[in-house]
Amino acid sequence: MQIKVMKFGGTSVATAEARQLAAHKVVAAKEAGFHPVVVVSAIGRQGAPYATDTLMSLLHEVDPLVLPDAREVDLMLCCGEIMSTCIFAQTLKSMGHAASAMTGGQAGLVTDSTFGNARIIEVLPDGVFSVLRQGRIPVVCGFQGRSKASENAVYGEITTLGRGGSDTTASALGAALGAVAVEIYSDVDGVKTSDPAMVPFAPTLRKMTYEEIAEIAHQGAKVVHPRAAEIAMKFGIPLHLKCTFTDEPGTEVVTRDKFPGRRVTGVTHTGKLVYLQFEAPFGGDKGVLESKVYQLMADYRINLFMLNVHPNSFGFAVPRKQLPNVKEILDGLVIPLIDGSPRTYIVQVGRAGSTEVAAQERMLAGNSSFGEIRKCAAKLTENCTMVSVIAHDYLNQPGIYERVMQCLKDASIHVLQSSDSPLSLSLLVSETDCERAVCVLHDEFELTEAI
């Protein structure tokens, strides 16, 4: 059975006309001898009646001062994909092709019980195979699954996979079904060398490696969800990124042996970030404090960028929208250390002392069992963003870092922080400099000539 997983994003199912175009691609795959399995996102984007953001706003509008329960948020958000799935299945039926709508849980996606950002634990695809054997096209809700039973969780709770999770659904199903390919459709023609909104003539990359697509996704390009790229890479699933509204070939993702060579792939940027730099009279305590902070960030699924390690400090950037959560987790956090002479650190996010920090100081004052009370203060740098140069081994070449920094200096763009990996060089810059930084780096490496 030649199974092809075909995922369609919100703009691809936003209107009846768009759904017809998407459905024709599914039918074409079927007529070519494949057994298509369709994955769909919610209808439309922010502002559309059934988009994920719209459904979320309906909950918050009831009473902005009362936060909805995370479990009920997931129940609400899943409605968008359920509606989309039923409508797309009906579209296929109207064209004479039997189809069955399935929730993520019915399709066998089993997750942990982290509402809002669940991880897929396993995929049990028997239900999908059953629909295929009946000669029907499975149309599966992206972005969602059902929880596995655990000590603190009820079996079968509806969970969501986080933003962009429909891509993850497609890759996970592709791996579980042994698909010959996963095709992810959107309103753009594959992966561009940069954001077309900033670089209008950015060309499409016709081939990329799994490593490159995973890196470009992690560094901010909204072409495919990072988890989806990682799953495809782990299981070696042929991955194609295409446009619903054209017949262009899009971008083919291949193994490195099929596309070797040293090159710059593109220039990406993230959204709005805030940089936190933790400074304190650490002495030998820095490692313990750093470990505690990073563990909490992992426990609460806070996305970190630009990690910086220094003998006397440590730091990282977080998305601006997550800063309130970070403050709630860290501001006023008490970390007692009892090895040797007792001492206690109070974490302070921002220079101005908050009521939480002040309250903790009053509570601990005069209690000798806590020893010396010390501050671990995080200085905030707001209104910044991350620009990354993505490359295959290119960054290991002498002079590349200097070339990038000189390019930005010549454009009068101040770099606040930098970090690198084998596949990328990332630079923290002011939001106001983001577009210029992307453009000058795109020009510097002559990416308009990329293929």
N, C-alpha and C positions, 0 to 999 in steps of 0.2 A: 504494500500500500504506500504510494508516493504522497506523503502528507506535506502540504505547504501551509504554514501559519501566516495569516495576513492580518496585520493590525492597522486600524484606521483611527486617526486622531480626531479631536473635536471638530476642526474645520472640515474634515472629510465627511462628517455625518451631520453637519450643521443645518443643511437645507435638503429639500426633496431632490433638487437637481444634483447636489453633491453626493447624496446617497445613491442616486442612480449611477453616477460615474464610478463610485466605489464598488457597487454591486456588479457592474459590468466587468470590472477587473477580476472579481471573484468568479464570475461565470466563465470568463476567458481561461482562468486557471483550471477550472473543472473540465472545460472542453479540450484543454491541452493534455488531459490525462491525470491531473493531480487531484487529490482529495483535499479541498481547502478547509481549514479551520480558521474562522474569523474571530478577531478580538477587537472590540470597539471601546472608545472613550465616551464620556458624556457629551451630549450635543452642544456644540458651540464653545465659545470661550467666555471670559468674564463679561458679565452684563447680559448674556443670553439667558432666556427664561429658565433653562434646565441645566445650565453650566454649574460646575462644582462650586465656584465662588458665590453664585446666586443662591444655591441651596444653603450654603453656610450662612449667608447674610440673613436668610429667613429666620434662622434660629436666634441670631444675635439681636435681630430687631424686636423680638418679643420683650426683652428687657436687657439692655446693654450692660447692666450692673450684675447680672446673674449669668455666670459662665455655664454653658451647656456641658453635660457630662460627656466625656470622651467616647463612651460606648454609643451614646445616642447621636453624637456627631457622625460617627461611622455609619450608623443606620440611615441617617439622613443623606449623607453624601453618596451612598451606594445607589440611591434612587436614580441618580443621573445616568449611571451606566445601565441599570436595569431597563429604564425607558428606552435608551438608545439601542440596546440589544433587541428588545421586542420589536421596535420599529424597523431595524435593519433586517431582522429575520422576515418580517412581513413584506419588506421591499423585495427580498429574494423570492418569496412565494408569489408575489404579484408578477414576477418575471418567469414563472413556471418552474421554479427550483425549490424542492422541499428543504426546509430549514427548521432548526430548533434553537430557541433562545435558552441560554444557560447562565446562571449566576456563577461567580468564581468558585463558590463552594460546591455547586453541582458539577463543575468541571474538574473538581478534585484538588484545588489549591488549598493546602493546609498550611496555616501560619502559626506564629506564636501569638500571644494575647496582647501585644502592644498596640492599643487602638491608635489610629492615626498614622502609624509608621511601622506596620507589621512586617516581619521577615518571613519569607516562604520557607517552611521546614521540609515539606515534601509535596509532590504532585502525584495524585492517584487518578490516572486518566481513564479508568474503566468506563466512566460515563460518557466521555467524549468518543472513545472507541465504539461504544454501543450505538451512539447516534450515527457515526460514520458507516457502521455495518448495515444500518437501516437505509442507507443511501441518502441521508439527509446531511445538510451542511450545518455543523455546530457554529452558533454565534455566541461567543462567550463575553461576559462582562469583564472588562479590564479593571485594574486598580483595586481588586477586592479578593478576599478569600474567606475561609472559616477557620476559627481558632481550634487548636488541638487541646484536648483535656489536660489540665495540670492541677496542681494543688490549689492555685488561686484563680483558676479560670474555668468557665463553663464550656463544655465542648460545643462547637458549632456556632459560636458567636460570629457575627459578621465583622470583619476587620478590613481596613484599607491599608494599602501599601505605601502611602506617601505620594506626593505629587510626582507625576510622570510614571506612576506605577503600572499603567497599562502596557508600557514597553516591557516591563519586567514580566508581566503576565504572559506576553507573547513569547519571550525567550524561554521562560520556564516551561511553558507548554511545548514549545519546540523541542526542548531537551527531553521531556518526558515521553513525547509521542514519537521520538526518532525522526523528526521532520527533515525533509531534504533541504528545506530553506525556511527562513523567517524573513518576511517582507514587512517593513514598517513604512506606512504611508502618511504623509503630512501635506502641507501646502507649499513646501519648498522642494526643489529638485536636488535631493541628496545633501551632502555635507559641503558647505562652502568653506573657502579659506579664511573667512571672517564673517561677522554679522553683516548681512546685506544692508541693514538699516544704517550702518556706519560706513561700509565700503560697498557702494552700490554695484560696482563691477566685479565683485569677488567671484572668481570662477568656482565651478563645482569640481570637487575631487572625485574622479571616477573610480579610483581604487584607494583603499586605506587598509592598514593592518588592524587586527584586533587590539593590539597594544595602543595604537594611535587613537582609535575610536574611543577606547576606555579613558585614555588620558584627556582627550579633547572634551569628553562629557564631564569628567571630574573637574575640569578647569573652567566650566561655565557655559560651554556651547550647548544650546538646547536642541540638539539633533536627535539624541537618544538618551534614555535614562542610564546613568552609570551602572546600576545593577544589571540592567538588561545587557549592556556591553560585556560585563564581566561573565555573566552566565553563558553568553554566546561564545566567548573566548574559551571558557573552561571546557565546554562540551564540543567545541569545534563546529558549531552550527553555522552554515552559510547564511550570512546576514546581508540584506539589501535594504537601503534607505531610498525611497522613491517618492514621487509626487503623485497625488491622486488625480490631479487635473491636467497632466500631460502624459505623453508616452516616452519621455526621456528615460534613459537607462538608470539615472540616479547614481548612487555610490555603492560599490560592491566592497564588502569587508572580507579580507582574505588573510591567510596565515603569512607570516613574515617571509617564509621561504619562497612564496609566490610573488612577493613584491619587495625584494631586498633593496638596500641602498641607503645612503645618508642624505637627508633632505629636511627642510623646514616645511611643516604641514600647514600651519595656519597660526592665526593670532586670535585668541579668545578673550572674553572678559566675563566677570561675574556680575551679580547685582550689587546692591548697596551693602557695604560692610562697615563694621566697627572693629577697631583693633584694640586689644587689651594687653597692656604691658605690666606684668606683676613685678613689683620691686619691694624689697624689705631687707632688714638686717638678717638675712637668712643664716649666715654662718654655714654650718654643716647640715642645716635643715631643708635646704632648697629641694633636694630630691624627694623628700617625703611630702612636702607641700605641693610640689608639682604633680606628683603621682596622684594625690588626693583630688586635686582640681581636675585633672584629665579623666580620672575615673568617674567623677560626677558628670562631666560633660558627656562621656560615653553612656552612662546609665540613663541620662535624659535625652539621648539621641540629638545632641546639639552638633551641628555641622561646623567643623573647624577648618580654617585656612591659614596659610602663612605661619606655621608653627616656628617659633624662634627659641633657640636655646643659647643662654649666655651664662657665664660663671656666677653672675650676681642677679640674674633676672630670667624670666621666661614669658612668652607671650603667644598670642594667636588672634586671628580675626574670626568674627562670627557674623552671619547675616543680620542686618539691622533689625529685621522683624523678630529675630530670636533674642535680641538684647534684653527685653523685659523678662524673659524666662531665665536668662543667665543671671540677671540681677537677683531675681527671686531665689535662685539656687545658691548663689555665692555670697551675696551681700549680707554681712553679719554672721557668716559661717564661722564656727569656733572649732579650731583644730588643736586639741591638747597633745603635747608631747611629753612623755614621762620617763624616757630613757635618760639617765644622768640627772642633771638639774631640771626640775619641772619648769616648763614654759608653755605658754598658750598663744596661738596666733588667732587674730580676728581678721577675716578677709573683708576688704573694703573695695567696692567697685565704684570707681570715680573718686576724684579728689575730695569733694565735699562729703563730710560724714553724714550718712543716712540715719534715720531714726532707729533702724535695725542695729546698726553698728554702735550707735550711742547707747542703746538699751543693753547690748551685750557687755559693753565696757562697764556700765554701772553695776550690772549683775555680778561681774567677775572681780570688781575692785575690792580689795581687802581680803579676798579669799586666798590664803597662802597656798592651798593645795594646788592651785593653778599656776603658781610660780609667776615669773615675769610675763606681763601681758604685752604682746608685740603686734604691730599692724603688718598685714600683707596687703598692700594697696595696689590696685590695678588702675593705671592711668588709661583713659579712653581717648582714642583718636577716631573721631566720627567723620562721616561724609567721605569715605574712601571706597575704592574698588580695586579688584585685582585684574591685571592684564597679564596674559601668559603667551609666550612663544612656544609652540608645540613643535618638536623635532625628533627625528630618529637618529640617535647617536651624534647628531650635529653639534649638540651643546658640549660634547667632550673635546671639541677642537679648540686649540689655543686661540684666544683673542675674541671668542664669541661674546662672552660676558661684557668685555670692554666695548665691543661694537654696539651691543644693545644699549648700554649705559650712555655711551657717547651720542648715539642717535637721539635718545630722550633728552640729554643735556642740551643738544643743539636746538631742540624744539622747546627749550625752557620748561621741561616737565620734571618736577621734583619727585624722586623715588623715596618713599617713606620706609620701605622694607623690601627685602627680596628673599626668595627661596628657590631651590631647584630640585629636580629629580632627573633620572636618566632620560626622560622624554620631554621635560619642559623647564622653562625658566619663568618664574612668576614674579611680578613686580606690583607692589602696593602703591597706588597713586591716588590723588584727589579725584573725586567724582567728576569735577569740572574738567579734568584733563583726560578722562577716559577715552573719549572719541578720538582726540588728537593722538593719543598714545597708540591706539589701535591702528590708525591710518599711517602714521610715520613708520611703525614697525612693519606693517604690511608692505609699504613701499621699499623699506630698507632691504627686505629679503626677496623683493621682486615676485611677490606671490600672485600677481595678476597673470603671470606666465605659467602658473601651476597647472598640472593636468591630473 
